[in-house]
Amino acid sequence: MLTAEQAEEFAQEWIAAWNSHDLEQILSHYEDDFEMSSPVIAQVMEEPSGRLKGKEQIAIYWSKALQRYPDLYFEKLHVLRGANSVTIVYNGVRGLSAEVFHFDVSGKVSSAYAHYQSA
C-alpha cells in the first residue's frame, strides 16, 4: 500500500522528469515490460489499440512526443492515491490531463493509462 508521501514523491519526480525532457529519467520510473495506454499512441504510433508494451517501444513513442513538443511542460494539479496506484492530474500540452499508474512489488510502474480532456 502506497503512503500519501510516496504518492506525492512519485508525482514530483515524474513531473520533474518530463519537464527536464530527459527520456532516461522518465523511463527510470517504469518496469522494463510495462504497458502504456493512451489515445495519442493510436495517432503517433499508428497503433489502433492505443497500447504499447515494453520500454523499447514506449521510448520510441515518448521520443517522438518530446521532439513534437520541444516546450513540453507539465503543471501538477492533484495527486490521488489508490492501494497500489497513483493518479496525477496535470495541465500539459493537451490541456487538462490525468495519468493513472499501477505499481508492482518492485515499486516501479507496471502499467500506465493516460487520459486527456475532450476537445
C-alpha positions in Angstrom: 0.0 0.0 0.0 1.4 3.4 -1.0 1.6 6.1 1.6 0.5 9.7 0.8 4.1 10.7 1.0 5.2 8.0 -1.5 2.4 9.1 -3.9 3.4 12.7 -3.7 7.1 11.9 -4.1 6.4 9.8 -7.2 4.3 12.7 -8.7 7.0 15.3 -8.0 9.7 13.1 -9.6 7.6 12.1 -12.6 6.6 15.7 -13.3 10.3 16.8 -12.9 11.5 14.1 -15.3 9.1 15.1 -18.0 9.8 18.8 -17.6 13.5 18.1 -17.9 12.9 16.3 -21.2 15.3 13.5 -20.1 14.0 10.3 -21.6 16.2 8.1 -19.5 15.0 9.8 -16.3 11.4 9.5 -17.4 11.8 5.8 -18.2 13.5 5.1 -14.8 10.1 5.1 -13.1 8.9 2.0 -15.1 9.4 -1.7 -15.3 11.1 -3.0 -18.4 7.9 -4.7 -19.7 5.4 -2.1 -18.6 2.3 -1.3 -20.6 1.1 2.1 -21.6 -2.3 3.1 -22.9 -3.1 6.4 -24.5 -5.3 7.7 -27.2 -2.3 9.6 -28.6 -0.5 6.3 -29.2 -3.1 5.5 -31.9 -2.2 8.7 -33.6 1.6 8.9 -33.2 2.5 5.2 -33.5 -0.4 4.2 -35.8 -1.3 1.6 -33.2 -5.2 1.3 -33.3 -5.4 -0.3 -29.8 -3.8 2.8 -28.3 -1.4 0.4 -26.3 2.3 -0.3 -26.3 4.3 -2.7 -24.2 7.9 -2.5 -23.1 10.4 0.3 -22.6 11.8 -0.1 -26.1 8.5 0.6 -27.9 7.4 3.3 -25.4 10.8 5.0 -25.6 10.2 5.5 -29.3 6.8 6.9 -28.7 7.9 9.3 -26.0 10.9 10.4 -28.0 8.6 11.4 -30.8 6.4 13.3 -28.3 9.4 15.2 -26.9 10.5 16.1 -30.5 7.0 17.2 -31.4 6.6 19.4 -28.3 10.0 21.0 -27.5 8.4 23.3 -25.0 6.6 20.5 -23.2 5.8 21.4 -19.6 3.5 19.7 -17.1 2.0 21.6 -14.2 0.8 19.3 -11.4 -2.7 20.0 -10.1 -3.6 17.0 -7.9 -2.2 13.6 -6.8 -4.7 10.9 -6.0 -3.6 7.7 -4.2 -5.0 4.2 -4.6 -3.9 1.0 -2.9 -1.0 0.4 -5.3 -1.7 3.1 -7.8 -1.4 6.9 -8.2 -3.3 9.3 -10.4 -1.7 12.6 -11.4 -3.9 15.3 -12.7 -2.0 18.0 -14.5 -2.0 20.7 -17.2 0.1 19.7 -20.2 0.4 20.2 -23.9 -3.1 18.7 -24.4 -4.7 20.7 -21.7 -6.2 19.1 -18.6 -4.8 15.6 -18.3 -4.6 12.6 -15.9 -2.4 9.6 -15.8 -3.1 6.5 -13.7 0.0 4.5 -12.7 -0.2 0.9 -11.3 2.9 -0.2 -9.3 4.2 -3.8 -8.9 6.1 -5.1 -5.9 9.4 -3.5 -7.1 7.9 -0.1 -6.6 8.1 0.7 -10.3 5.2 1.3 -12.7 3.9 -1.8 -14.3 1.1 -0.1 -16.3 0.0 3.4 -17.0 -3.1 5.0 -18.6 -3.2 8.5 -20.0 -6.4 10.5 -20.2 -7.0 13.9 -21.9 -9.8 16.4 -21.8 -12.0 16.0 -24.8 -11.7 18.8 -27.3 
